[in-house]
């Protein structure tokens, strides 16, 4: 098993290459990091076993699927008690429009990224679903103009 404190430069190169192209063959990965396939396979397995590599996914272009609106929504609850947090989080997990949700510090309780086809669908989601979650006290929406950087994880 890999200890995060003992990750070396080869492990970092493996992680960067897999993050950029998760479907590459072990042979191609091995060639790109300067090792043979067997030790690279052993290192990848160790990184998976340690929970550093948590899975492999396809990157989806939301706009190409017809979801052209992404909105960041700050949510404040009327009370920050365990039951209110649990109710909000359980409900959020069921909403397909919500693609990311973070419990926050500061003047908001949650930061949520909502993805919809258009502003009309966002309005319907906001008014018909998000504001109806028990305990929601206030909501503030922000529309991003463009993504400047998009990494899935920090690897160095």
Z-matrix of the N, CA and C atoms (Angstrom, degrees):
N
C 1 1.455
C 2 1.535 1 109.32
N 3 1.310 2 115.92 1 143.79
C 4 1.462 3 122.31 2 -178.15
C 5 1.524 4 109.60 3 -89.55
N 6 1.313 5 115.64 4 131.53
C 7 1.452 6 121.33 5 172.20
C 8 1.527 7 107.05 6 -91.79
N 9 1.346 8 118.84 7 126.37
C 10 1.468 9 119.49 8 -178.54
C 11 1.525 10 113.93 9 -51.58
N 12 1.314 11 118.05 10 -28.23
C 13 1.458 12 120.59 11 -179.97
C 14 1.523 13 111.72 12 -73.38
N 15 1.344 14 117.73 13 -17.19
C 16 1.464 15 120.82 14 -177.45
C 17 1.529 16 113.17 15 -104.91
N 18 1.315 17 117.62 16 11.75
C 19 1.467 18 120.88 17 176.96
C 20 1.524 19 108.28 18 -62.05
N 21 1.324 20 115.94 19 125.77
C 22 1.462 21 118.65 20 -179.91
C 23 1.531 22 110.37 21 -102.51
N 24 1.320 23 115.62 22 -177.39
C 25 1.466 24 120.56 23 -176.20
C 26 1.526 25 111.69 24 -64.25
N 27 1.314 26 118.40 25 -34.54
C 28 1.469 27 120.00 26 177.78
C 29 1.523 28 110.33 27 -65.57
N 30 1.328 29 117.29 28 -43.17
C 31 1.470 30 120.43 29 176.20
C 32 1.526 31 110.10 30 -59.27
N 33 1.318 32 116.84 31 -42.26
C 34 1.467 33 120.59 32 179.19
C 35 1.531 34 110.97 33 -63.12
N 36 1.327 35 116.76 34 -40.60
C 37 1.468 36 119.45 35 177.87
C 38 1.528 37 110.23 36 -65.01
N 39 1.319 38 116.77 37 -40.71
C 40 1.473 39 120.54 38 177.03
C 41 1.523 40 109.71 39 -59.54
N 42 1.328 41 116.33 40 -47.44
C 43 1.465 42 120.20 41 -179.27
C 44 1.531 43 111.53 42 -61.77
N 45 1.329 44 117.07 43 -44.24
C 46 1.470 45 119.96 44 179.57
C 47 1.520 46 111.33 45 -62.99
N 48 1.332 47 117.75 46 -42.57
C 49 1.465 48 121.07 47 -179.14
C 50 1.529 49 110.37 48 -66.42
N 51 1.327 50 117.66 49 -43.45
C 52 1.468 51 119.92 50 179.31
C 53 1.518 52 111.71 51 -67.58
N 54 1.325 53 116.67 52 -33.78
C 55 1.461 54 119.40 53 177.62
C 56 1.526 55 110.25 54 -66.73
N 57 1.317 56 116.96 55 -36.54
C 58 1.463 57 121.00 56 179.93
C 59 1.521 58 111.97 57 -76.64
N 60 1.352 59 116.68 58 -34.37
C 61 1.459 60 120.07 59 -176.80
C 62 1.522 61 108.79 60 -150.97
N 63 1.313 62 116.75 61 84.97
C 64 1.457 63 122.40 62 -173.95
C 65 1.513 64 115.14 63 -67.90
N 66 1.334 65 117.98 64 -16.84
C 67 1.462 66 120.10 65 -178.29
C 68 1.515 67 113.53 66 -95.60
N 69 1.316 68 118.59 67 7.33
C 70 1.462 69 119.22 68 -178.78
C 71 1.523 70 110.04 69 -67.13
N 72 1.321 71 115.80 70 148.25
C 73 1.463 72 120.65 71 179.87
C 74 1.529 73 109.62 72 -69.56
N 75 1.331 74 115.21 73 158.49
C 76 1.464 75 119.35 74 176.64
C 77 1.519 76 110.71 75 -61.03
N 78 1.334 77 117.05 76 -35.48
C 79 1.459 78 120.02 77 179.26
C 80 1.531 79 110.57 78 -63.96
N 81 1.347 80 116.88 79 -46.08
C 82 1.469 81 120.01 80 178.32
C 83 1.523 82 111.36 81 -64.60
N 84 1.324 83 116.18 82 -39.48
C 85 1.460 84 120.24 83 177.69
C 86 1.527 85 110.12 84 -62.88
N 87 1.321 86 116.00 85 -45.41
C 88 1.465 87 120.49 86 179.72
C 89 1.527 88 111.09 87 -59.53
N 90 1.328 89 116.95 88 -45.39
C 91 1.467 90 120.42 89 179.93
C 92 1.527 91 110.83 90 -62.89
N 93 1.330 92 116.55 91 -37.77
C 94 1.465 93 119.05 92 -176.73
C 95 1.527 94 113.03 93 -72.41
N 96 1.341 95 117.85 94 -22.27
C 97 1.465 96 119.87 95 179.47
C 98 1.526 97 112.64 96 -106.40
N 99 1.330 98 117.09 97 -1.86
C 100 1.452 99 120.38 98 174.50
C 101 1.513 100 115.76 99 83.63
N 102 1.325 101 118.00 100 27.98
C 103 1.465 102 122.09 101 175.94
C 104 1.524 103 108.66 102 -129.87
N 105 1.328 104 116.07 103 171.35
C 106 1.459 105 119.40 104 173.05
C 107 1.530 106 109.20 105 -83.42
N 108 1.322 107 115.71 106 168.32
C 109 1.470 108 121.04 107 -173.46
C 110 1.533 109 112.95 108 -63.76
N 111 1.323 110 118.55 109 -38.35
C 112 1.467 111 120.58 110 -175.54
C 113 1.533 112 112.67 111 -62.84
N 114 1.345 113 119.49 112 -50.54
C 115 1.469 114 117.43 113 178.09
C 116 1.529 115 112.90 114 -66.81
N 117 1.332 116 117.62 115 -30.78
C 118 1.468 117 119.44 116 177.08
C 119 1.526 118 109.68 117 -67.41
N 120 1.322 119 117.14 118 -42.15
C 121 1.474 120 120.30 119 178.01
C 122 1.522 121 110.18 120 -60.92
N 123 1.337 122 116.27 121 -40.62
C 124 1.470 123 120.73 122 178.73
C 125 1.527 124 110.68 123 -64.05
N 126 1.328 125 116.52 124 -42.16
C 127 1.470 126 120.80 125 179.34
C 128 1.527 127 111.13 126 -66.62
N 129 1.336 128 117.71 127 -42.57
C 130 1.471 129 120.85 128 178.94
C 131 1.524 130 109.53 129 -61.85
N 132 1.323 131 117.16 130 -45.34
C 133 1.466 132 121.01 131 179.32
C 134 1.527 133 110.65 132 -60.65
N 135 1.329 134 117.29 133 -41.36
C 136 1.476 135 121.31 134 178.86
C 137 1.527 136 110.64 135 -65.68
N 138 1.339 137 117.43 136 -39.62
C 139 1.465 138 120.89 137 177.50
C 140 1.535 139 110.92 138 -65.54
N 141 1.322 140 116.65 139 -36.42
C 142 1.474 141 120.66 140 175.79
C 143 1.526 142 110.41 141 -68.13
N 144 1.337 143 116.80 142 -47.39
C 145 1.468 144 121.32 143 -178.84
C 146 1.522 145 111.98 144 -60.97
N 147 1.336 146 116.87 145 -32.88
C 148 1.468 147 121.50 146 -179.91
C 149 1.528 148 111.86 147 -79.10
N 150 1.334 149 116.99 148 -6.75
C 151 1.463 150 119.70 149 -179.23
C 152 1.518 151 113.39 150 80.77
N 153 1.322 152 117.57 151 11.41
C 154 1.461 153 120.54 152 177.52
C 155 1.519 154 109.73 153 -78.80
N 156 1.330 155 117.03 154 -45.15
C 157 1.470 156 121.27 155 168.98
C 158 1.521 157 105.33 156 -91.85
N 159 1.316 158 116.36 157 116.33
C 160 1.469 159 120.62 158 -173.70
C 161 1.520 160 113.35 159 -101.10
N 162 1.316 161 118.15 160 -6.07
C 163 1.456 162 120.47 161 178.26
C 164 1.515 163 110.71 162 159.60
N 165 1.314 164 115.29 163 178.87
C 166 1.463 165 122.32 164 -179.59
C 167 1.518 166 107.37 165 -129.33
N 168 1.335 167 115.90 166 132.41
C 169 1.460 168 119.97 167 -174.86
C 170 1.518 169 110.10 168 -138.31
N 171 1.302 170 114.55 169 158.09
C 172 1.462 171 119.95 170 171.64
C 173 1.523 172 108.27 171 -87.34
N 174 1.310 173 116.61 172 138.24
C 175 1.460 174 121.54 173 174.71
C 176 1.527 175 107.00 174 -83.47
N 177 1.311 176 117.10 175 127.17
C 178 1.457 177 122.29 176 -174.58
C 179 1.523 178 109.22 177 -109.93
N 180 1.318 179 116.82 178 132.50
C 181 1.462 180 121.80 179 174.14
C 182 1.527 181 107.15 180 -85.97
N 183 1.326 182 116.22 181 104.52
C 184 1.471 183 121.11 182 -176.79
C 185 1.522 184 111.71 183 -60.62
N 186 1.324 185 117.09 184 -39.43
C 187 1.463 186 120.50 185 -178.85
C 188 1.520 187 110.33 186 -64.28
N 189 1.335 188 117.40 187 -41.36
C 190 1.460 189 121.13 188 179.39
C 191 1.526 190 111.54 189 -63.18
N 192 1.323 191 117.64 190 -25.26
C 193 1.471 192 122.11 191 177.22
C 194 1.523 193 112.25 192 -87.35
N 195 1.322 194 116.70 193 -0.25
C 196 1.457 195 120.16 194 178.63
C 197 1.510 196 114.99 195 96.53
N 198 1.326 197 117.46 196 9.18
C 199 1.462 198 121.07 197 178.85
C 200 1.524 199 108.55 198 -104.39
N 201 1.330 200 116.16 199 83.15
C 202 1.453 201 121.95 200 -172.05
C 203 1.511 202 116.17 201 -87.69
N 204 1.326 203 117.93 202 -4.44
C 205 1.466 204 120.06 203 -177.34
C 206 1.531 205 109.21 204 -118.12
N 207 1.319 206 114.39 205 125.19
C 208 1.452 207 121.84 206 174.91
C 209 1.523 208 106.44 207 -121.32
N 210 1.322 209 116.97 208 129.37
C 211 1.461 210 121.29 209 -176.58
C 212 1.525 211 108.76 210 -131.26
N 213 1.328 212 115.55 211 133.77
C 214 1.459 213 120.65 212 172.50
C 215 1.521 214 107.43 213 -92.76
N 216 1.314 215 116.66 214 127.15
C 217 1.458 216 122.08 215 -176.36
C 218 1.523 217 108.98 216 -121.70
N 219 1.326 218 115.43 217 122.49
C 220 1.461 219 121.56 218 173.66
C 221 1.520 220 107.73 219 -91.41
N 222 1.316 221 116.09 220 129.53
C 223 1.462 222 121.40 221 -177.58
C 224 1.520 223 109.16 222 -120.99
N 225 1.332 224 114.85 223 132.00
C 226 1.464 225 121.21 224 171.63
C 227 1.509 226 107.59 225 -113.66
N 228 1.319 227 115.62 226 137.25
C 229 1.461 228 121.24 227 176.36
C 230 1.520 229 109.32 228 -95.40
N 231 1.325 230 115.72 229 157.36
C 232 1.458 231 118.42 230 179.62
C 233 1.530 232 111.85 231 -72.95
N 234 1.339 233 116.09 232 -24.65
C 235 1.463 234 120.86 233 177.01
C 236 1.519 235 108.86 234 -143.95
N 237 1.320 236 116.92 235 140.12
C 238 1.457 237 121.42 236 -179.58
C 239 1.529 238 110.05 237 -102.97
N 240 1.318 239 115.47 238 56.86
C 241 1.459 240 120.27 239 177.34
C 242 1.526 241 108.35 240 -105.05
N 243 1.313 242 116.06 241 159.75
C 244 1.464 243 121.13 242 -174.50
C 245 1.519 244 113.15 243 -52.76
N 246 1.318 245 117.41 244 -43.90
C 247 1.469 246 119.37 245 -176.48
C 248 1.528 247 111.29 246 -66.84
N 249 1.325 248 118.28 247 -36.76
C 250 1.468 249 121.32 248 178.64
C 251 1.524 250 110.32 249 -67.97
N 252 1.329 251 116.99 250 -42.52
C 253 1.463 252 121.09 251 177.53
C 254 1.527 253 110.24 252 -62.48
N 255 1.318 254 116.61 253 -44.94
C 256 1.472 255 120.80 254 -178.71
C 257 1.527 256 111.45 255 -63.46
N 258 1.331 257 116.66 256 -41.67
C 259 1.469 258 120.27 257 178.67
C 260 1.516 259 110.89 258 -63.09
N 261 1.326 260 116.86 259 -46.73
C 262 1.460 261 120.68 260 179.82
C 263 1.525 262 110.44 261 -61.04
N 264 1.320 263 117.32 262 -49.45
C 265 1.462 264 121.28 263 -176.70
C 266 1.521 265 112.11 264 -63.96
N 267 1.320 266 117.54 265 -40.35
C 268 1.465 267 120.25 266 178.67
C 269 1.526 268 110.84 267 -63.61
N 270 1.315 269 116.85 268 -39.89
C 271 1.464 270 120.37 269 179.59
C 272 1.519 271 110.94 270 -69.26
N 273 1.314 272 117.16 271 -44.58
C 274 1.470 273 121.89 272 -179.14
C 275 1.529 274 110.81 273 -57.55
N 276 1.322 275 116.74 274 -38.81
C 277 1.472 276 120.46 275 -179.44
C 278 1.528 277 112.44 276 -62.29
N 279 1.311 278 118.02 277 -20.75
C 280 1.468 279 120.92 278 -178.10
C 281 1.527 280 113.19 279 -91.68
N 282 1.316 281 118.41 280 -6.87
C 283 1.466 282 121.74 281 -173.86
C 284 1.524 283 110.61 282 -95.60
N 285 1.331 284 118.38 283 110.92
C 286 1.468 285 120.27 284 -176.89
C 287 1.528 286 113.18 285 -64.99
N 288 1.311 287 118.67 286 -23.21
C 289 1.466 288 121.46 287 178.51
C 290 1.526 289 112.16 288 -68.00
N 291 1.326 290 116.67 289 -25.04
C 292 1.464 291 121.90 290 -179.98
C 293 1.521 292 108.18 291 -86.53
N 294 1.336 293 116.07 292 115.62
C 295 1.457 294 120.09 293 -178.79
C 296 1.527 295 112.51 294 -104.29
N 297 1.321 296 117.33 295 -13.90
C 298 1.455 297 121.10 296 179.83
C 299 1.521 298 108.38 297 -155.12
N 300 1.329 299 116.71 298 138.66
C 301 1.461 300 120.61 299 179.38
C 302 1.525 301 108.45 300 -148.07
N 303 1.328 302 114.41 301 130.10
C 304 1.463 303 121.41 302 -178.54
C 305 1.523 304 110.11 303 -125.68
N 306 1.327 305 117.23 304 133.95
C 307 1.463 306 122.46 305 168.15
C 308 1.521 307 105.97 306 -77.19
N 309 1.318 308 117.27 307 130.81
C 310 1.468 309 121.79 308 -170.45
C 311 1.528 310 111.73 309 -118.22
N 312 1.321 311 114.58 310 164.30
C 313 1.455 312 121.71 311 165.59
C 314 1.522 313 106.36 312 -101.59
N 315 1.315 314 117.02 313 171.31
C 316 1.462 315 119.97 314 176.51
C 317 1.515 316 112.21 315 94.31
N 318 1.334 317 115.66 316 -148.15
C 319 1.467 318 120.28 317 -171.27
C 320 1.523 319 113.96 318 -87.19
N 321 1.320 320 118.84 319 4.59
C 322 1.462 321 121.78 320 174.45
C 323 1.514 322 107.92 321 -129.52
N 324 1.303 323 115.92 322 156.65
C 325 1.462 324 119.58 323 178.30
C 326 1.527 325 111.57 324 -92.69
N 327 1.326 326 116.18 325 -37.62
C 328 1.469 327 120.50 326 -178.50
C 329 1.517 328 109.90 327 -137.08
N 330 1.326 329 114.68 328 147.66
C 331 1.454 330 121.69 329 168.70
C 332 1.522 331 105.98 330 -118.14
N 333 1.334 332 115.18 331 123.53
C 334 1.455 333 122.20 332 -172.99
C 335 1.522 334 108.49 333 -122.90
N 336 1.348 335 116.48 334 137.38
C 337 1.466 336 119.04 335 171.06
C 338 1.514 337 107.37 336 -106.02
N 339 1.325 338 114.08 337 123.81
C 340 1.468 339 122.69 338 -177.83
C 341 1.520 340 107.78 339 -112.22
N 342 1.327 341 117.09 340 135.35
C 343 1.461 342 122.08 341 179.61
C 344 1.526 343 108.53 342 -123.72
N 345 1.343 344 115.10 343 126.01
C 346 1.464 345 121.27 344 179.88
C 347 1.528 346 110.12 345 -137.21
N 348 1.310 347 116.02 346 171.10
C 349 1.460 348 120.78 347 -179.91
C 350 1.522 349 111.46 348 -69.95
N 351 1.326 350 116.42 349 -38.12
C 352 1.465 351 120.12 350 -176.65
C 353 1.524 352 109.12 351 -158.31
N 354 1.321 353 116.51 352 178.33
C 355 1.469 354 120.33 353 -178.46
C 356 1.525 355 112.29 354 -66.92
N 357 1.317 356 117.53 355 -31.56
C 358 1.469 357 119.71 356 177.78
C 359 1.528 358 110.45 357 -63.76
N 360 1.325 359 117.09 358 -41.92
C 361 1.465 360 119.88 359 177.52
C 362 1.526 361 110.34 360 -66.88
N 363 1.341 362 117.39 361 -37.92
C 364 1.456 363 119.80 362 177.00
C 365 1.527 364 110.50 363 -62.29
N 366 1.336 365 116.67 364 -45.11
C 367 1.462 366 120.07 365 178.81
C 368 1.523 367 110.76 366 -59.51
N 369 1.314 368 116.66 367 -43.02
C 370 1.462 369 120.57 368 178.57
C 371 1.526 370 110.95 369 -61.98
N 372 1.323 371 116.63 370 -42.87
C 373 1.460 372 121.14 371 177.74
C 374 1.525 373 110.88 372 -62.78
N 375 1.330 374 115.58 373 -47.20
C 376 1.457 375 121.30 374 -177.44
C 377 1.527 376 111.04 375 -60.91
N 378 1.318 377 115.73 376 -52.87
C 379 1.471 378 120.93 377 -175.20
C 380 1.529 379 111.89 378 -74.69
N 381 1.320 380 116.22 379 -39.12
C 382 1.460 381 119.58 380 -173.65
C 383 1.501 382 115.86 381 -88.05
N 384 1.335 383 117.41 382 -20.39
C 385 1.458 384 118.16 383 -174.88
C 386 1.526 385 113.31 384 -127.98
N 387 1.340 386 116.62 385 -55.43
C 388 1.463 387 118.83 386 -173.18
C 389 1.528 388 112.11 387 -64.46
N 390 1.318 389 117.37 388 -46.01
C 391 1.470 390 119.71 389 -179.21
C 392 1.521 391 112.55 390 -70.13
N 393 1.310 392 117.46 391 -13.38
C 394 1.473 393 121.58 392 -179.44
C 395 1.532 394 112.95 393 -88.43
N 396 1.324 395 117.19 394 -7.52
C 397 1.465 396 119.69 395 179.03
C 398 1.529 397 108.36 396 -68.12
N 399 1.326 398 117.54 397 127.09
C 400 1.464 399 119.90 398 -179.27
C 401 1.529 400 111.49 399 -56.00
N 402 1.342 401 115.30 400 133.72
C 403 1.452 402 121.49 401 175.97
C 404 1.513 403 114.82 402 95.46
N 405 1.338 404 118.70 403 -10.27
C 406 1.460 405 120.02 404 179.17
C 407 1.520 406 108.67 405 -70.77
N 408 1.332 407 116.64 406 121.68
C 409 1.465 408 121.86 407 -177.92
C 410 1.516 409 111.90 408 -99.32
N 411 1.348 410 116.91 409 -40.79
C 412 1.463 411 119.44 410 -179.78
C 413 1.520 412 110.08 411 -153.55
N 414 1.320 413 113.77 412 155.20
C 415 1.460 414 121.98 413 -178.23
C 416 1.523 415 107.99 414 -137.39
N 417 1.337 416 115.97 415 138.01
C 418 1.461 417 121.36 416 173.67
C 419 1.516 418 107.77 417 -132.17
N 420 1.327 419 116.32 418 125.84
C 421 1.460 420 121.54 419 -176.84
C 422 1.519 421 110.90 420 -105.45
N 423 1.334 422 115.49 421 144.64
C 424 1.459 423 122.13 422 175.87
C 425 1.519 424 108.33 423 -133.33
N 426 1.332 425 115.64 424 130.99
C 427 1.461 426 120.81 425 178.44
C 428 1.524 427 109.50 426 -96.76
N 429 1.333 428 117.82 427 121.52
C 430 1.462 429 119.13 428 176.92
C 431 1.526 430 110.02 429 -74.42
N 432 1.321 431 116.15 430 145.15
C 433 1.466 432 120.89 431 178.52
C 434 1.523 433 110.76 432 -85.88
N 435 1.329 434 116.86 433 -44.41
C 436 1.458 435 121.04 434 176.00
C 437 1.512 436 109.14 435 -163.17
N 438 1.322 437 115.20 436 153.03
C 439 1.460 438 121.53 437 177.67
C 440 1.521 439 108.03 438 -81.65
N 441 1.303 440 116.19 439 129.99
C 442 1.452 441 121.75 440 -179.33
C 443 1.529 442 110.68 441 -94.86
N 444 1.320 443 116.76 442 -36.70
C 445 1.460 444 121.85 443 -179.15
C 446 1.518 445 108.54 444 -148.77
N 447 1.319 446 116.34 445 141.51
C 448 1.462 447 120.18 446 179.92
C 449 1.517 448 109.76 447 -142.51
N 450 1.303 449 117.37 448 91.90
C 451 1.464 450 122.71 449 172.15
C 452 1.516 451 107.20 450 -110.12
N 453 1.306 452 115.84 451 146.52
C 454 1.450 453 119.56 452 178.61
C 455 1.521 454 112.56 453 -81.26
N 456 1.327 455 116.19 454 -31.86
C 457 1.460 456 120.38 455 -179.21
C 458 1.515 457 108.92 456 -158.07
N 459 1.289 458 115.55 457 157.08
C 460 1.458 459 120.65 458 174.76
C 461 1.525 460 107.07 459 -85.46
N 462 1.325 461 116.72 460 129.60
C 463 1.470 462 119.82 461 -177.66
C 464 1.519 463 113.18 462 -115.76
N 465 1.294 464 118.55 463 -3.81
C 466 1.466 465 120.17 464 178.33
C 467 1.498 466 110.52 465 -130.43
